[in-house]
Amino acid sequence: MGNITERRFDTEAIHGGQVPDPTTLSRGVAVYRTSSFVFKSAEHASNLFNLKEPGNIYARLGHPTNAVLEDRISILEGGAASVTAASGTAAIFNTVITIAKAGDEIVSASNLYGGTYTLFDAIFPDLGITTKFVDVRDPKSFGRAITAKTKLLYLETIGNPGLDVADIPAIAEVARKHHLPLVVDGTFTTPYLLKTIDLGANIVVNSLTKWLGGHGSAIGGIVTDAGNFDWSDPKFTLFNEPDKNYHGLRWAADLSPEQKKVAFALRNRCVPLRNIGACLSPDNAWIFLQGIESLHVRMPLHSSNAQAVAEHLAKHPKAAWVRFPGLKGDPSYSVAARLLKKGYGGMVVFGVKGGRDAGQKFIESLELFSHLANVGDAKSLAIHPASTTHSQLSEEQQVEGGITPDLVRLSIGLESIDDIIADLDQGLAQI
């Protein structure tokens, strides 16, 4: 790119993290289908295992195809280092156990994807890590829930499925006051719509399965270390006491200055990814790279189509209510209008008059929309969360997360907006 040192988002989505292969001169990213890599010598092998030099060891720990994806997401998020995982849920699990251990607490927004809520509410407590759930609409609620045992704050940029938008700058201020890392799930916005690190996030998790991949063709996750958090505070014992997982290394003390900047990413890779093994396959990494190349083209259309759907449903006599961050009058509109300058995302949720039975009839009547458990596809998708994606939550937990029995979740795709609206109308006409 000549003397250009900082390239635009659209360009980095296509070129970031990759140059033509120096050996083959291949322009496209190569998929290396190998489990392991040859060492040049015994000293080389030892240096790799002891973090004295970078390089490939074993595909569970790192992989050259995945490395292109990791570097590209780091560039797009404005972070320092990223680590891929087999799924978004694996990325979340690895993130939490990189920071917290038995006896620790996390403070999380309550409006979470059902799988994340269950992980925090039912699985982590069995490992000795407890979660205090708070109302994301009240940033100060995070501060009130913090104790001496708290190790991180957690939220989603746009809650799934209630679509409340988090005031990240306000919550980041709480995190800084208490010197705690703010972990943000940016799946519903992607870095195209919202660069959360610029707003104060320290760690960003994304499901690659959704808009980043964009075509419902693979499952994967990624976590990005902003490189802006100081882990030397003694309360972060996993970073300051000798780690028996890795030769007694103290992640906040024994690394080089450059490595300390990404101490979280290094521990995430070297401990949970290496030892639990939820790694991303290189073929899936390649699939996600193809999707990311068109992210900047797709996201504006997802957002504009969703805006049109929300405005249409807001006037529809069979819609009891509609939630979309870009609707004036939506409870999250003031926060969304301040933070989301490039679009409000591709999700719309609404209540069908007639309740759960009417909602089921509506979903079964759709023809263009696919009834399945995913979001962020090029195709339009629909589901009833209370009976599916969030069915493991109690009724009280569902209400706390903004999930009512009549709620229908729509992931708006890239089809003609006229065809999308026509399908919604004919589906509602069946009620």
RAGIFEN-V134521 format. One record per residue. N is the residue number from 0. RES is the residue in one letter. SS is DSSP state (H for helix, E for strand, L for the rest). Layout:
# RAGIFEN-V134521
<<N,RES,SS> <N,RES,SS>>
This chain:
# RAGIFEN-V134521
<<0,M,L> <1,G,L> <2,N,L> <3,I,L> <4,T,L> <5,E,L> <6,R,L> <7,R,L> <8,F,H> <9,D,H> <10,T,H> <11,E,H> <12,A,H> <13,I,H> <14,H,H> <15,G,L> <16,G,L> <17,Q,L> <18,V,L> <19,P,L> <20,D,L> <21,P,L> <22,T,L> <23,T,L> <24,L,L> <25,S,L> <26,R,L> <27,G,L> <28,V,L> <29,A,L> <30,V,L> <31,Y,L> <32,R,L> <33,T,L> <34,S,L> <35,S,E> <36,F,L> <37,V,L> <38,F,L> <39,K,L> <40,S,L> <41,A,H> <42,E,H> <43,H,H> <44,A,H> <45,S,H> <46,N,H> <47,L,H> <48,F,H> <49,N,L> <50,L,L> <51,K,L> <52,E,L> <53,P,L> <54,G,L> <55,N,L> <56,I,L> <57,Y,E> <58,A,L> <59,R,L> <60,L,L> <61,G,L> <62,H,L> <63,P,H> <64,T,H> <65,N,H> <66,A,H> <67,V,H> <68,L,H> <69,E,H> <70,D,H> <71,R,H> <72,I,H> <73,S,H> <74,I,H> <75,L,H> <76,E,H> <77,G,L> <78,G,L> <79,A,L> <80,A,E> <81,S,E> <82,V,E> <83,T,E> <84,A,E> <85,A,L> <86,S,L> <87,G,H> <88,T,H> <89,A,H> <90,A,H> <91,I,H> <92,F,H> <93,N,H> <94,T,H> <95,V,H> <96,I,H> <97,T,H> <98,I,H> <99,A,L> <100,K,L> <101,A,L> <102,G,L> <103,D,L> <104,E,E> <105,I,E> <106,V,E> <107,S,E> <108,A,E> <109,S,L> <110,N,L> <111,L,L> <112,Y,L> <113,G,H> <114,G,H> <115,T,H> <116,Y,H> <117,T,H> <118,L,H> <119,F,H> <120,D,H> <121,A,H> <122,I,H> <123,F,H> <124,P,H> <125,D,H> <126,L,H> <127,G,L> <128,I,L> <129,T,E> <130,T,E> <131,K,E> <132,F,E> <133,V,E> <134,D,L> <135,V,L> <136,R,L> <137,D,L> <138,P,L> <139,K,H> <140,S,H> <141,F,H> <142,G,H> <143,R,H> <144,A,H> <145,I,L> <146,T,L> <147,A,L> <148,K,L> <149,T,E> <150,K,E> <151,L,E> <152,L,E> <153,Y,E> <154,L,E> <155,E,E> <156,T,L> <157,I,E> <158,G,L> <159,N,L> <160,P,L> <161,G,L> <162,L,L> <163,D,L> <164,V,E> <165,A,L> <166,D,L> <167,I,H> <168,P,H> <169,A,H> <170,I,H> <171,A,H> <172,E,H> <173,V,H> <174,A,H> <175,R,H> <176,K,H> <177,H,L> <178,H,L> <179,L,L> <180,P,E> <181,L,E> <182,V,E> <183,V,E> <184,D,E> <185,G,L> <186,T,L> <187,F,L> <188,T,L> <189,T,H> <190,P,H> <191,Y,H> <192,L,H> <193,L,L> <194,K,L> <195,T,H> <196,I,H> <197,D,H> <198,L,H> <199,G,L> <200,A,L> <201,N,L> <202,I,E> <203,V,E> <204,V,E> <205,N,E> <206,S,E> <207,L,H> <208,T,H> <209,K,H> <210,W,H> <211,L,H> <212,G,L> <213,G,L> <214,H,L> <215,G,L> <216,S,L> <217,A,L> <218,I,L> <219,G,L> <220,G,E> <221,I,E> <222,V,E> <223,T,E> <224,D,E> <225,A,L> <226,G,L> <227,N,L> <228,F,L> <229,D,L> <230,W,L> <231,S,L> <232,D,L> <233,P,L> <234,K,L> <235,F,L> <236,T,H> <237,L,H> <238,F,H> <239,N,H> <240,E,L> <241,P,L> <242,D,E> <243,K,L> <244,N,L> <245,Y,L> <246,H,L> <247,G,L> <248,L,E> <249,R,L> <250,W,L> <251,A,L> <252,A,L> <253,D,L> <254,L,L> <255,S,L> <256,P,H> <257,E,H> <258,Q,H> <259,K,H> <260,K,H> <261,V,L> <262,A,H> <263,F,H> <264,A,H> <265,L,H> <266,R,H> <267,N,H> <268,R,H> <269,C,H> <270,V,H> <271,P,H> <272,L,H> <273,R,H> <274,N,H> <275,I,H> <276,G,L> <277,A,L> <278,C,L> <279,L,L> <280,S,L> <281,P,H> <282,D,H> <283,N,H> <284,A,H> <285,W,H> <286,I,H> <287,F,H> <288,L,H> <289,Q,H> <290,G,H> <291,I,H> <292,E,L> <293,S,L> <294,L,H> <295,H,H> <296,V,H> <297,R,H> <298,M,H> <299,P,H> <300,L,H> <301,H,H> <302,S,H> <303,S,H> <304,N,H> <305,A,H> <306,Q,H> <307,A,H> <308,V,H> <309,A,H> <310,E,H> <311,H,H> <312,L,H> <313,A,H> <314,K,L> <315,H,L> <316,P,L> <317,K,L> <318,A,E> <319,A,E> <320,W,E> <321,V,E> <322,R,E> <323,F,L> <324,P,L> <325,G,L> <326,L,L> <327,K,L> <328,G,L> <329,D,L> <330,P,L> <331,S,L> <332,Y,H> <333,S,H> <334,V,H> <335,A,H> <336,A,H> <337,R,H> <338,L,H> <339,L,L> <340,K,L> <341,K,L> <342,G,L> <343,Y,L> <344,G,L> <345,G,L> <346,M,E> <347,V,E> <348,V,E> <349,F,E> <350,G,E> <351,V,E> <352,K,L> <353,G,L> <354,G,H> <355,R,H> <356,D,H> <357,A,H> <358,G,H> <359,Q,H> <360,K,H> <361,F,H> <362,I,H> <363,E,H> <364,S,H> <365,L,L> <366,E,L> <367,L,L> <368,F,L> <369,S,E> <370,H,E> <371,L,L> <372,A,L> <373,N,L> <374,V,L> <375,G,L> <376,D,L> <377,A,L> <378,K,L> <379,S,L> <380,L,E> <381,A,E> <382,I,E> <383,H,L> <384,P,H> <385,A,H> <386,S,H> <387,T,L> <388,T,L> <389,H,L> <390,S,L> <391,Q,L> <392,L,L> <393,S,L> <394,E,H> <395,E,H> <396,Q,H> <397,Q,H> <398,V,H> <399,E,H> <400,G,L> <401,G,L> <402,I,L> <403,T,L> <404,P,L> <405,D,L> <406,L,E> <407,V,E> <408,R,E> <409,L,E> <410,S,E> <411,I,L> <412,G,L> <413,L,L> <414,E,L> <415,S,L> <416,I,H> <417,D,H> <418,D,H> <419,I,H> <420,I,H> <421,A,H> <422,D,H> <423,L,H> <424,D,H> <425,Q,H> <426,G,H> <427,L,H> <428,A,H> <429,Q,L> <430,I,L>>
